[in-house]
Amino acid sequence: MNDSGGDFDMGYVSGAPPRSDSPKLLRWISLLALIATYCLIVLGSTVRVTHSGMGCRSWPLCNGHIAPLDNFHSAIEQYHRYGAAIVSVLVFYTGFLAWRHCRRLPRVFVPALLSCGVILLQVALGALTVLTHNAPITVGMHLVTGLIELAIVTVVAVTTRSGSSLPTERMALPTGLTKQNVLRWGLVAVMSTLAIIITGSVVVNTHASKSCPQWPFCAGPLHLVAAQYLHRGVVLVGVVLIGLALHRAWGKWRGLGVGAIIVIDAVILAVQIVIGAFSAILRAPAYIQDLHLATAALFWVGIITFATMAWDRMSFREEQLQSQLDQQVR
């Protein structure tokens, strides 16, 4: 076994409860759904930072047209809608394949089914955002729902693959490591990341991005400075908590095969902090804001992947050990 966190061969583990691999088509479609959802989130960010949200004042057509290519703001908003349609097809196809092949695997079937409901809510919120002329509450709900959908499709993509890369009985786990411990620190990392992204969205929505061209401290109008300090304070606390979770996982969870994703998440987080600093210093040009959110969404995917892999593999290991104990009792 590679302690650095590489993949494990599933083989057929003696004494372990069987975990059927998901069909190859489901694994690929779920990955495509994840990539498409991520791209849609980034395109939605581009719509927001370029102030193109009202480029189309009707829904689902854009000002009565299908493809208004003659206007940048209208075109990018309408392409965002086309992207949502593509994501919807991939999510529902993933749900169909999960229903057909994985109904006895709740770790795959349940999130695949849930993602179908969330994407419908997300489309409805997108329409409501247009009809309410980008009301702040609908814009915020649209973003949060999009992040939830991105998290769920990430879970599906990870769990459909973990059947072919689960740890074998040779792996050694530290004494006292349990699913509850993994769940606790996984949730710390996930909720800290979500808080950072949401407060960053508040900065953008309140037009506070350009109000503080210094980092890490700033001065300016109270309501704009307050939004900046709220975000930066949450970032400070969140980074500490995420760092603790990743450090603990590096020391105790690498036997679960999560070493590589820990390193990747740490690198993305460092890059994200640097981009945030440049965004403030350069007075938040649109391309930097877009890159900032794209990196945040990528880190969100990484943290969800980290937590899901650890939880799923720890669950498998506990099932494995329980099966071995049952055999010994017999």
C-alpha contacts under 8 A as a table, 3 or more apart, distances in Angstrom:
res1	aa1	res2	aa2	distance
1	M	8	F	7.41
1	M	170	R	7.66
1	M	171	M	7.00
2	N	5	G	6.10
2	N	6	G	5.94
3	D	6	G	7.45
3	D	254	R	6.11
3	D	255	G	6.18
3	D	257	G	7.44
3	D	259	G	7.52
4	S	254	R	6.65
4	S	257	G	7.44
4	S	259	G	5.19
4	S	260	A	6.62
5	G	254	R	5.62
5	G	255	G	7.04
5	G	256	L	7.30
5	G	257	G	4.00
5	G	258	V	5.00
5	G	259	G	3.84
5	G	260	A	5.17
5	G	261	I	7.90
6	G	257	G	5.71
6	G	258	V	7.53
6	G	259	G	7.19
6	G	260	A	6.62
7	D	165	S	5.50
7	D	166	L	7.67
7	D	257	G	6.29
8	F	164	S	7.74
8	F	165	S	4.63
8	F	166	L	5.65
8	F	167	P	5.46
8	F	168	T	7.24
8	F	257	G	7.34
9	D	164	S	6.44
9	D	165	S	5.27
9	D	166	L	6.62
9	D	167	P	7.19
9	D	168	T	7.51
10	M	13	V	7.26
10	M	163	G	6.84
10	M	164	S	5.17
10	M	165	S	5.35
10	M	166	L	5.31
10	M	167	P	6.78
10	M	168	T	6.76
12	Y	16	A	7.93
12	Y	18	P	7.94
13	V	16	A	5.45
13	V	168	T	6.29
13	V	169	E	6.75
14	S	169	E	7.81
15	G	320	Q	6.48
15	G	323	S	5.81
15	G	324	Q	5.33
15	G	327	Q	7.60
16	A	319	E	6.86
16	A	320	Q	4.38
16	A	321	L	7.53
16	A	323	S	5.94
16	A	324	Q	7.18
17	P	319	E	6.71
17	P	320	Q	6.35
17	P	323	S	6.74
19	R	163	G	6.39
20	S	163	G	6.64
21	D	160	T	7.17
21	D	161	R	7.50
21	D	162	S	7.99
21	D	163	G	4.81
21	D	164	S	6.29
22	S	26	L	6.53
22	S	27	R	6.68
22	S	101	H	7.28
22	S	102	C	6.92
22	S	160	T	5.41
22	S	161	R	7.22
22	S	163	G	7.12
23	P	26	L	5.34
23	P	27	R	6.51
23	P	101	H	7.27
24	K	27	R	5.12
24	K	28	W	6.38
25	L	28	W	5.24
25	L	29	I	6.05
26	L	29	I	5.15
26	L	30	S	5.88
26	L	94	T	6.30
26	L	97	L	6.03
26	L	98	A	7.08
26	L	160	T	7.32
27	R	30	S	5.33
27	R	31	L	6.26
27	R	157	A	6.51
27	R	160	T	5.56
27	R	161	R	6.43
28	W	31	L	5.08
28	W	32	L	6.21
29	I	32	L	4.98
29	I	33	A	6.08
29	I	90	L	6.74
29	I	93	Y	7.61
29	I	94	T	6.13
30	S	33	A	4.96
30	S	34	L	6.24
30	S	90	L	7.55
30	S	91	V	7.48
30	S	94	T	5.77
30	S	153	V	6.99
30	S	156	V	6.52
30	S	157	A	5.02
30	S	160	T	7.87
31	L	34	L	5.03
31	L	35	I	6.27
31	L	157	A	5.37
32	L	35	I	5.12
32	L	36	A	5.98
32	L	90	L	7.26
33	A	36	A	5.14
33	A	37	T	5.96
33	A	87	V	6.15
33	A	90	L	5.25
33	A	91	V	5.88
33	A	94	T	7.72
33	A	153	V	6.80
34	L	37	T	5.16
34	L	38	Y	6.17
34	L	150	L	6.84
34	L	153	V	5.50
34	L	154	T	5.89
34	L	157	A	6.94
35	I	38	Y	5.17
35	I	39	C	6.23
36	A	39	C	5.08
36	A	40	L	6.10
36	A	83	G	7.68
36	A	86	I	7.66
36	A	87	V	5.86
37	T	40	L	4.98
37	T	41	I	6.27
37	T	87	V	5.98
37	T	149	E	7.88
37	T	150	L	6.08
37	T	153	V	7.97
38	Y	41	I	5.16
38	Y	42	V	6.40
38	Y	150	L	6.62
38	Y	297	A	7.09
38	Y	298	L	7.63
39	C	42	V	5.09
39	C	43	L	6.09
40	L	43	L	4.99
40	L	44	G	6.00
40	L	80	H	6.72
40	L	83	G	6.02
40	L	84	A	6.73
40	L	87	V	7.83
41	I	44	G	5.01
41	I	45	S	6.30
41	I	146	G	6.86
41	I	147	L	7.91
41	I	294	A	7.79
41	I	297	A	7.54
42	V	45	S	4.98
42	V	46	T	6.37
42	V	290	D	7.18
42	V	293	L	7.02
42	V	294	A	5.37
42	V	297	A	7.71
43	L	46	T	4.92
43	L	47	V	6.29
43	L	80	H	6.24
44	G	47	V	5.01
44	G	48	R	6.35
44	G	80	H	6.44
45	S	48	R	5.05
45	S	49	V	6.14
45	S	290	D	5.96
45	S	293	L	6.83
45	S	294	A	7.80
46	T	49	V	5.34
46	T	50	T	5.96
46	T	286	A	7.90
46	T	290	D	5.81
47	V	50	T	5.53
47	V	51	H	6.14
47	V	52	S	4.88
47	V	53	G	5.70
47	V	73	H	7.69
47	V	76	I	6.53
47	V	77	E	6.13
47	V	80	H	7.84
48	R	51	H	5.09
48	R	52	S	6.10
48	R	53	G	5.91
49	V	52	S	7.69
49	V	204	V	7.80
49	V	286	A	5.55
49	V	289	Q	6.83
49	V	290	D	6.79
50	T	73	H	7.74
50	T	286	A	6.36
51	H	54	M	7.46
51	H	73	H	7.62
52	S	55	G	4.91
52	S	73	H	4.60
52	S	74	S	6.86
52	S	76	I	7.17
52	S	77	E	6.24
53	G	56	C	7.21
53	G	73	H	7.70
53	G	77	E	6.39
53	G	130	V	7.44
53	G	134	N	6.83
54	M	57	R	5.61
54	M	73	H	7.86
54	M	74	S	7.75
54	M	77	E	7.84
54	M	130	V	6.76
54	M	133	H	6.73
54	M	134	N	7.19
55	G	62	C	7.96
55	G	73	H	4.77
55	G	74	S	4.10
55	G	75	A	7.66
55	G	77	E	6.16
56	C	59	W	7.50
56	C	61	L	7.93
56	C	62	C	4.73
56	C	63	N	5.69
56	C	73	H	7.88
56	C	74	S	5.34
56	C	77	E	6.55
56	C	78	Q	7.14
56	C	130	V	7.66
57	R	62	C	6.64
57	R	63	N	5.92
57	R	130	V	6.40
57	R	131	L	7.38
57	R	133	H	7.70
58	S	61	L	6.16
58	S	62	C	5.54
58	S	63	N	5.43
58	S	64	G	7.33
58	S	130	V	6.89
58	S	131	L	7.06
59	W	62	C	6.23
59	W	63	N	7.89
59	W	127	A	6.24
59	W	130	V	7.13
59	W	131	L	7.65
60	P	81	R	7.93
60	P	127	A	7.42
61	L	64	G	5.30
61	L	65	H	5.62
61	L	66	I	5.74
61	L	78	Q	7.89
62	C	65	H	5.10
62	C	66	I	6.30
62	C	67	A	7.54
62	C	68	P	7.23
62	C	74	S	7.04
62	C	78	Q	6.38
65	H	68	P	6.11
66	I	78	Q	7.86
67	A	75	A	6.67
67	A	78	Q	6.95
68	P	71	N	6.31
68	P	74	S	6.17
68	P	75	A	5.34
68	P	78	Q	7.69
69	L	72	F	7.00
69	L	74	S	7.54
69	L	75	A	5.27
70	D	75	A	7.44
71	N	74	S	5.45
71	N	75	A	5.89
72	F	75	A	5.14
72	F	76	I	6.09
73	H	76	I	5.47
73	H	77	E	6.24
74	S	77	E	5.26
74	S	78	Q	6.12
75	A	78	Q	5.16
75	A	79	Y	6.03
76	I	79	Y	5.07
76	I	80	H	6.16
77	E	80	H	5.10
77	E	81	R	6.63
78	Q	81	R	5.03
78	Q	82	Y	6.39
79	Y	82	Y	4.91
79	Y	83	G	6.10
80	H	83	G	5.00
80	H	84	A	6.30
81	R	84	A	4.94
81	R	85	A	6.39
82	Y	85	A	5.04
82	Y	86	I	6.41
83	G	86	I	5.09
83	G	87	V	6.18
84	A	87	V	5.06
84	A	88	S	6.05
84	A	123	V	7.34
85	A	88	S	5.05
85	A	89	V	6.36
86	I	89	V	5.24
86	I	90	L	6.37
87	V	90	L	5.15
87	V	91	V	6.01
88	S	91	V	5.12
88	S	92	F	6.08
88	S	116	C	7.79
88	S	119	I	6.47
88	S	120	L	7.92
89	V	92	F	5.31
89	V	93	Y	6.01
90	L	93	Y	5.05
90	L	94	T	6.05
91	V	94	T	5.06
91	V	95	G	6.20
91	V	112	A	7.67
91	V	115	S	6.78
91	V	116	C	6.12
91	V	119	I	7.72
91	V	153	V	7.78
92	F	95	G	4.88
92	F	96	F	6.10
92	F	116	C	5.75
93	Y	96	F	4.98
93	Y	97	L	6.20
94	T	97	L	5.18
94	T	98	A	6.09
94	T	112	A	6.58
95	G	98	A	5.06
95	G	99	W	6.07
95	G	109	F	7.42
95	G	112	A	4.91
95	G	113	L	5.33
95	G	115	S	7.71
95	G	116	C	6.67
96	F	99	W	5.07
96	F	100	R	6.12
97	L	100	R	5.00
97	L	101	H	5.99
97	L	102	C	7.65
98	A	101	H	5.31
98	A	102	C	4.84
98	A	103	R	6.59
98	A	108	V	6.86
98	A	109	F	5.28
98	A	112	A	6.54
98	A	113	L	7.86
99	W	102	C	5.79
99	W	103	R	5.32
99	W	109	F	6.33
99	W	113	L	7.83
100	R	103	R	6.81
102	C	105	L	5.03
102	C	106	P	7.42
102	C	108	V	6.62
102	C	109	F	5.72
103	R	106	P	6.51
103	R	109	F	5.64
104	R	109	F	7.70
105	L	108	V	5.63
105	L	109	F	5.97
106	P	109	F	4.81
106	P	110	V	5.18
106	P	111	P	7.96
107	R	110	V	6.14
107	R	111	P	7.00
107	R	159	T	6.73
108	V	111	P	6.03
108	V	112	A	6.24
108	V	156	V	5.76
108	V	159	T	5.88
108	V	160	T	6.29
109	F	112	A	5.16
109	F	113	L	6.08
110	V	113	L	5.23
110	V	114	L	6.09
111	P	114	L	4.84
111	P	115	S	5.99
111	P	152	I	6.02
111	P	153	V	7.48
111	P	155	V	7.03
111	P	156	V	6.13
112	A	115	S	5.27
112	A	116	C	6.82
112	A	152	I	7.52
112	A	153	V	7.12
112	A	156	V	5.99
113	L	116	C	5.42
113	L	117	G	7.03
114	L	117	G	5.32
114	L	118	V	6.36
114	L	152	I	7.67
115	S	118	V	5.05
115	S	119	I	6.07
115	S	149	E	6.12
115	S	152	I	6.00
115	S	153	V	6.55
116	C	119	I	5.38
116	C	120	L	6.54
117	G	120	L	5.32
117	G	121	L	6.50
118	V	121	L	5.02
118	V	122	Q	6.09
118	V	145	T	7.25
118	V	148	I	7.84
118	V	149	E	6.13
119	I	122	Q	4.86
119	I	123	V	6.19
119	I	149	E	6.62
120	L	123	V	5.23
120	L	124	A	6.28
121	L	124	A	5.09
121	L	125	L	6.13
121	L	145	T	7.76
122	Q	125	L	5.07
122	Q	126	G	6.14
122	Q	142	H	6.31
122	Q	145	T	6.03
122	Q	146	G	6.50
123	V	126	G	4.99
123	V	127	A	6.38
124	A	127	A	5.19
124	A	128	L	6.16
125	L	128	L	4.85
125	L	129	T	5.94
125	L	138	T	6.73
125	L	141	M	7.36
125	L	142	H	5.69
126	G	129	T	5.11
126	G	130	V	6.57
126	G	142	H	6.38
127	A	130	V	5.30
127	A	131	L	6.27
128	L	131	L	4.99
128	L	132	T	5.97
128	L	138	T	7.02
129	T	132	T	5.29
129	T	133	H	6.18
129	T	134	N	4.98
129	T	135	A	6.45
129	T	138	T	5.31
129	T	139	V	6.09
129	T	142	H	7.66
130	V	133	H	5.06
130	V	134	N	5.81
131	L	134	N	7.69
132	T	135	A	5.62
132	T	138	T	7.86
134	N	138	T	6.79
134	N	139	V	6.05
135	A	138	T	5.49
135	A	139	V	6.22
136	P	139	V	5.07
136	P	140	G	6.09
136	P	205	N	7.10
137	I	140	G	5.15
137	I	141	M	6.14
138	T	141	M	5.00
138	T	142	H	5.92
139	V	142	H	5.06
139	V	143	L	6.34
140	G	143	L	5.23
140	G	144	V	6.26
140	G	201	S	7.63
141	M	144	V	5.18
141	M	145	T	5.99
142	H	145	T	5.30
142	H	146	G	6.10
143	L	146	G	5.01
143	L	147	L	6.29
144	V	147	L	5.10
144	V	148	I	6.26
144	V	198	I	7.40
145	T	148	I	4.98
145	T	149	E	6.15
146	G	149	E	5.07
146	G	150	L	6.14
147	L	150	L	4.97
147	L	151	A	6.14
147	L	297	A	7.84
148	I	151	A	5.05
148	I	152	I	6.24
149	E	152	I	5.10
149	E	153	V	6.22
150	L	153	V	5.40
150	L	154	T	6.14
150	L	301	V	7.27
151	A	154	T	5.08
151	A	155	V	6.31
151	A	300	W	7.50
151	A	301	V	6.55
151	A	304	I	6.21
152	I	155	V	5.04
152	I	156	V	6.36
153	V	156	V	4.99
153	V	157	A	6.12
154	T	157	A	5.08
154	T	158	V	6.12
154	T	301	V	6.46
154	T	304	I	6.80
154	T	305	T	6.56
155	V	158	V	5.18
155	V	159	T	6.03
155	V	304	I	6.98
155	V	305	T	6.78
155	V	308	T	6.22
156	V	159	T	5.28
156	V	160	T	6.03
157	A	160	T	5.49
157	A	161	R	6.67
158	V	161	R	5.37
158	V	162	S	6.20
158	V	305	T	6.55
158	V	308	T	7.04
158	V	309	M	6.85
159	T	162	S	5.08
159	T	163	G	7.20
159	T	308	T	7.56
159	T	309	M	7.55
159	T	312	D	7.31
160	T	163	G	6.62
161	R	164	S	5.78
161	R	165	S	6.86
162	S	165	S	4.94
162	S	166	L	5.67
162	S	309	M	7.40
162	S	312	D	7.65
162	S	313	R	7.65
163	G	166	L	5.90
166	L	313	R	6.20
166	L	316	F	7.70
167	P	170	R	7.90
167	P	171	M	6.64
167	P	255	G	7.96
167	P	256	L	6.55
167	P	257	G	7.29
167	P	313	R	6.94
167	P	317	R	7.50
168	T	171	M	6.07
169	E	317	R	7.80
169	E	320	Q	7.69
171	M	255	G	6.11
171	M	256	L	7.95
172	A	255	G	6.46
173	L	177	L	6.88
173	L	252	K	7.58
173	L	253	W	7.60
173	L	255	G	6.26
174	P	177	L	5.83
174	P	252	K	6.34
177	L	181	N	6.32
177	L	182	V	7.52
177	L	252	K	7.82
178	T	181	N	5.20
178	T	182	V	6.41
178	T	314	M	7.40
179	K	182	V	5.03
179	K	183	L	5.93
179	K	311	W	6.56
179	K	314	M	6.08
179	K	315	S	6.53
180	Q	183	L	4.98
180	Q	184	R	6.00
181	N	184	R	5.17
181	N	185	W	6.43
182	V	185	W	5.55
182	V	186	G	5.87
182	V	307	A	7.81
182	V	310	A	6.78
182	V	311	W	6.20
182	V	314	M	7.78
183	L	186	G	5.03
183	L	187	L	5.99
183	L	307	A	7.64
183	L	311	W	6.55
184	R	187	L	5.33
184	R	188	V	6.35
185	W	188	V	4.90
185	W	189	A	6.35
185	W	245	A	5.53
186	G	189	A	5.29
186	G	190	V	6.20
186	G	245	A	7.16
186	G	306	F	7.76
186	G	307	A	4.86
187	L	190	V	4.95
187	L	191	M	5.83
187	L	307	A	7.60
188	V	191	M	5.46
188	V	192	S	5.98
188	V	241	L	6.80
188	V	242	I	6.98
188	V	245	A	7.11
189	A	192	S	5.29
189	A	193	T	6.19
189	A	238	G	7.97
189	A	241	L	6.71
189	A	242	I	4.82
189	A	245	A	6.23
189	A	303	I	6.83
190	V	193	T	5.26
190	V	194	L	6.25
190	V	300	W	7.67
190	V	303	I	6.26
190	V	304	I	6.61
190	V	307	A	7.68
191	M	194	L	5.01
191	M	195	A	6.14
192	S	195	A	5.18
192	S	196	I	6.31
192	S	238	G	4.82
192	S	239	V	7.66
192	S	241	L	7.00
192	S	242	I	6.76
193	T	196	I	5.15
193	T	197	I	6.34
193	T	238	G	6.68
193	T	242	I	7.70
193	T	300	W	6.58
193	T	303	I	7.84
194	L	197	I	5.21
194	L	198	I	6.13
194	L	300	W	7.58
195	A	198	I	5.20
195	A	199	T	6.13
195	A	234	V	6.99
195	A	238	G	7.65
196	I	199	T	5.44
196	I	200	G	6.13
196	I	231	H	6.70
196	I	234	V	5.95
196	I	235	V	5.55
196	I	238	G	6.78
197	I	200	G	5.02
197	I	201	S	6.25
197	I	293	L	7.97
197	I	296	A	6.78
198	I	201	S	5.00
198	I	202	V	6.42
199	T	202	V	4.89
199	T	203	V	6.48
199	T	227	A	7.85
199	T	230	L	7.05
199	T	231	H	5.01
199	T	234	V	7.51
200	G	203	V	5.13
200	G	204	V	6.58
200	G	231	H	5.79
201	S	204	V	5.10
201	S	205	N	6.04
202	V	205	N	5.05
202	V	206	T	5.99
202	V	227	A	6.92
203	V	206	T	5.43
203	V	207	H	6.26
203	V	208	A	5.06
203	V	209	S	5.82
203	V	224	L	7.85
203	V	227	A	5.62
203	V	228	Q	6.17
203	V	231	H	7.23
204	V	207	H	5.13
204	V	208	A	6.11
204	V	209	S	5.69
205	N	208	A	7.62
206	T	224	L	7.25
206	T	227	A	7.72
207	H	210	K	7.04
207	H	211	S	7.82
207	H	224	L	7.59
208	A	211	S	5.18
208	A	212	C	7.43
208	A	224	L	4.89
208	A	225	V	7.25
208	A	227	A	6.72
208	A	228	Q	6.71
209	S	212	C	6.91
209	S	228	Q	7.67
209	S	279	S	7.93
209	S	280	A	6.93
209	S	283	R	6.82
209	S	284	A	5.68
210	K	213	P	6.57
210	K	280	A	6.94
210	K	283	R	4.51
210	K	284	A	5.50
211	S	220	G	6.40
211	S	221	P	7.69
211	S	224	L	6.47
211	S	225	V	7.19
211	S	283	R	7.30
212	C	215	W	7.79
212	C	218	C	5.29
212	C	219	A	6.41
212	C	220	G	6.68
212	C	225	V	7.04
212	C	228	Q	7.54
212	C	280	A	6.16
212	C	281	I	7.66
212	C	283	R	7.11
213	P	218	C	7.05
213	P	280	A	4.89
213	P	281	I	4.44
213	P	282	L	6.45
213	P	283	R	5.28
214	Q	217	F	6.01
214	Q	218	C	5.32
214	Q	280	A	5.98
214	Q	281	I	5.22
215	W	218	C	6.57
215	W	277	A	5.95
215	W	280	A	6.39
215	W	281	I	6.55
216	P	232	R	7.72
216	P	277	A	7.39
218	C	225	V	7.03
219	A	225	V	6.42
220	G	224	L	6.96
220	G	225	V	5.77
221	P	224	L	5.46
221	P	225	V	5.94
222	L	225	V	5.12
222	L	226	A	5.83
223	H	226	A	5.08
223	H	227	A	6.42
224	L	227	A	5.24
224	L	228	Q	6.41
225	V	228	Q	5.02
225	V	229	Y	6.04
226	A	229	Y	5.14
226	A	230	L	5.94
227	A	230	L	5.08
227	A	231	H	6.29
228	Q	231	H	5.25
228	Q	232	R	6.12
229	Y	232	R	4.98
229	Y	233	G	5.74
230	L	233	G	5.20
230	L	234	V	6.15
231	H	234	V	5.15
231	H	235	V	6.06
232	R	235	V	4.88
232	R	236	L	6.13
233	G	236	L	5.08
233	G	237	V	6.33
234	V	237	V	5.22
234	V	238	G	5.67
235	V	238	G	4.93
235	V	239	V	5.77
236	L	239	V	5.38
236	L	240	V	6.40
237	V	240	V	5.24
237	V	241	L	6.31
238	G	241	L	5.12
238	G	242	I	5.96
239	V	242	I	5.04
239	V	243	G	5.78
240	V	243	G	5.03
240	V	244	L	6.17
241	L	244	L	5.07
241	L	245	A	6.25
242	I	245	A	5.04
242	I	246	L	6.13
243	G	246	L	5.17
243	G	247	H	5.89
243	G	266	A	7.95
244	L	247	H	5.04
244	L	248	R	6.00
245	A	248	R	5.21
245	A	249	A	6.09
246	L	249	A	4.96
246	L	250	W	5.98
246	L	262	I	6.15
246	L	266	A	7.81
247	H	250	W	5.06
247	H	251	G	6.32
248	R	251	G	5.21
248	R	252	K	6.04
248	R	253	W	7.51
249	A	252	K	5.20
249	A	253	W	4.58
249	A	254	R	6.61
249	A	258	V	7.96
249	A	262	I	7.70
250	W	253	W	5.92
250	W	254	R	5.73
250	W	259	G	6.30
250	W	262	I	6.97
251	G	254	R	6.89
252	K	255	G	7.37
253	W	256	L	5.46
253	W	257	G	7.49
253	W	258	V	6.85
253	W	259	G	7.72
253	W	310	A	7.43
254	R	257	G	5.26
254	R	258	V	5.37
254	R	259	G	5.02
255	G	258	V	7.51
256	L	309	M	7.89
256	L	310	A	6.16
256	L	313	R	6.11
256	L	314	M	6.85
257	G	260	A	7.58
257	G	310	A	7.80
258	V	261	I	5.49
258	V	262	I	6.27
258	V	306	F	6.54
258	V	309	M	6.90
258	V	310	A	6.62
259	G	262	I	5.21
259	G	263	V	6.54
260	A	263	V	5.32
260	A	264	I	6.32
261	I	264	I	4.93
261	I	265	D	5.99
261	I	302	G	6.98
261	I	305	T	7.69
261	I	306	F	6.08
262	I	265	D	5.22
262	I	266	A	6.20
262	I	306	F	6.92
263	V	266	A	5.14
263	V	267	V	6.30
264	I	267	V	5.23
264	I	268	I	6.23
264	I	302	G	7.57
265	D	268	I	5.13
265	D	269	L	6.06
265	D	299	F	6.29
265	D	302	G	5.76
265	D	303	I	6.69
266	A	269	L	5.16
266	A	270	A	6.30
267	V	270	A	5.18
267	V	271	V	6.27
268	I	271	V	5.09
268	I	272	Q	6.05
268	I	295	T	7.14
268	I	298	L	7.75
268	I	299	F	6.05
269	L	272	Q	5.00
269	L	273	I	6.32
269	L	299	F	6.64
270	A	273	I	5.27
270	A	274	V	6.48
271	V	274	V	5.19
271	V	275	I	6.23
271	V	295	T	7.93
272	Q	275	I	5.10
272	Q	276	G	6.14
272	Q	292	H	6.54
272	Q	295	T	6.03
272	Q	296	A	6.66
273	I	276	G	5.05
273	I	277	A	6.33
274	V	277	A	5.15
274	V	278	F	6.34
275	I	278	F	5.10
275	I	279	S	6.01
275	I	288	I	7.29
275	I	291	L	7.71
275	I	292	H	6.00
276	G	279	S	4.99
276	G	280	A	6.43
276	G	292	H	6.42
277	A	280	A	5.31
277	A	281	I	6.27
278	F	281	I	5.02
278	F	282	L	5.84
278	F	284	A	7.84
278	F	288	I	7.82
279	S	282	L	5.41
279	S	283	R	6.06
279	S	284	A	4.45
279	S	285	P	7.01
279	S	288	I	5.77
279	S	289	Q	6.53
279	S	292	H	7.76
280	A	283	R	5.17
280	A	284	A	5.65
281	I	284	A	7.48
282	L	285	P	6.77
284	A	288	I	6.17
284	A	289	Q	5.92
285	P	288	I	5.46
285	P	289	Q	6.31
286	A	289	Q	5.10
286	A	290	D	6.09
287	Y	290	D	5.05
287	Y	291	L	6.13
288	I	291	L	5.00
288	I	292	H	5.95
289	Q	292	H	4.94
289	Q	293	L	6.35
290	D	293	L	5.35
290	D	294	A	6.09
291	L	294	A	4.95
291	L	295	T	6.06
292	H	295	T	5.32
292	H	296	A	6.20
293	L	296	A	4.81
293	L	297	A	6.05
294	A	297	A	5.17
294	A	298	L	6.21
295	T	298	L	4.93
295	T	299	F	6.12
296	A	299	F	5.04
296	A	300	W	6.13
297	A	300	W	4.88
297	A	301	V	6.32
298	L	301	V	5.12
298	L	302	G	6.25
299	F	302	G	4.84
299	F	303	I	6.10
300	W	303	I	5.22
300	W	304	I	6.18
301	V	304	I	5.22
301	V	305	T	6.04
302	G	305	T	5.03
302	G	306	F	6.11
303	I	306	F	4.98
303	I	307	A	6.18
304	I	307	A	5.20
304	I	308	T	5.93
305	T	308	T	5.17
305	T	309	M	5.93
306	F	309	M	5.40
306	F	310	A	6.21
307	A	310	A	5.30
307	A	311	W	6.09
308	T	311	W	5.19
308	T	312	D	5.89
309	M	312	D	5.28
309	M	313	R	5.96
310	A	313	R	5.38
310	A	314	M	5.91
311	W	314	M	5.15
311	W	315	S	6.01
312	D	315	S	5.12
312	D	316	F	6.27
313	R	316	F	4.98
313	R	317	R	6.16
314	M	317	R	5.00
314	M	318	E	6.21
315	S	318	E	5.23
315	S	319	E	6.20
316	F	319	E	5.06
316	F	320	Q	6.04
317	R	320	Q	4.87
317	R	321	L	6.19
318	E	321	L	5.10
318	E	322	Q	6.07
319	E	322	Q	5.12
319	E	323	S	6.09
320	Q	323	S	5.20
320	Q	324	Q	6.34
321	L	324	Q	5.08
321	L	325	L	6.25
322	Q	325	L	5.05
322	Q	326	D	6.17
323	S	326	D	5.07
323	S	327	Q	6.27
324	Q	327	Q	5.10
324	Q	328	Q	6.32
325	L	328	Q	5.06
325	L	329	V	6.26
326	D	329	V	5.13
326	D	330	R	6.36
327	Q	330	R	5.15
